Amino acid sequence: MKIYQSVSELVGHTPLLEINRQAGNSCRLLAKLECFNPGGSAKDRAAKAMLDDAEKRGFLKPGA
């Protein structure tokens, strides 16, 4: 088990769940459980990307 140092490290490490009970369907169906992100949403990825970009461009100082 990995132990993370920051909540921002948790964004995007969402598990996949295979849906096994499909009536008459031969495809493999996977569901990405975005609710496991720290904010409970896929929007966490976009927010983290915007903050990382703002830090990179100098609009935010690291850790701000």
C-alpha positions as CSV (number, residue, x, y, z in Angstrom):
1,M,0.0,0.0,0.0
2,K,1.4,3.4,-1.0
3,I,1.2,6.2,1.6
4,Y,0.8,9.6,0.0
5,Q,2.3,12.8,1.4
6,S,-0.3,15.3,-0.1
7,V,-4.0,15.2,-1.0
8,S,-3.0,16.5,-4.5
9,E,-1.2,13.2,-5.1
10,L,-4.5,11.4,-4.8
11,V,-6.1,13.1,-7.7
12,G,-6.3,10.8,-10.8
13,H,-5.6,7.6,-9.0
14,T,-9.1,6.4,-9.4
15,P,-9.9,2.7,-9.5
16,L,-11.6,0.8,-12.4
17,L,-14.5,-1.6,-11.6
18,E,-15.4,-4.3,-14.0
19,I,-19.2,-4.6,-14.4
20,N,-19.9,-8.3,-14.6
21,R,-23.7,-8.4,-14.7
22,Q,-24.5,-7.5,-18.2
23,A,-27.6,-9.1,-19.9
24,G,-26.8,-10.3,-23.4
25,N,-23.7,-8.2,-23.9
26,S,-20.4,-9.7,-24.9
27,C,-18.2,-6.6,-24.4
28,R,-16.1,-5.9,-21.3
29,L,-17.6,-2.9,-19.4
30,L,-15.4,-0.9,-17.0
31,A,-16.5,1.9,-14.8
32,K,-14.0,4.5,-13.5
33,L,-14.8,5.4,-10.0
34,E,-14.1,9.2,-10.0
35,C,-15.9,9.4,-6.7
36,F,-12.7,8.2,-5.1
37,N,-10.9,11.5,-6.0
38,P,-10.4,13.8,-3.0
39,G,-13.3,16.1,-4.0
40,G,-15.4,13.2,-5.3
41,S,-15.5,14.3,-8.9
42,A,-13.7,14.1,-12.2
43,K,-13.4,17.9,-12.0
44,D,-10.6,17.3,-9.5
45,R,-8.3,16.4,-12.5
46,A,-9.1,19.7,-14.3
47,A,-8.6,21.8,-11.1
48,K,-5.3,20.2,-10.4
49,A,-4.1,20.7,-14.0
50,M,-5.1,24.4,-13.8
51,L,-3.2,24.9,-10.5
52,D,-0.1,23.1,-11.7
53,D,-0.1,25.2,-14.8
54,A,-0.5,28.4,-12.8
55,E,2.4,27.4,-10.6
56,K,4.5,26.6,-13.7
57,R,3.8,30.0,-15.3
58,G,4.6,31.8,-12.1
59,F,1.0,33.0,-11.4
60,L,1.1,31.0,-8.1
61,K,4.1,30.3,-5.9
62,P,4.6,26.6,-5.1
63,G,2.6,25.7,-2.0
64,A,0.4,28.8,-2.2
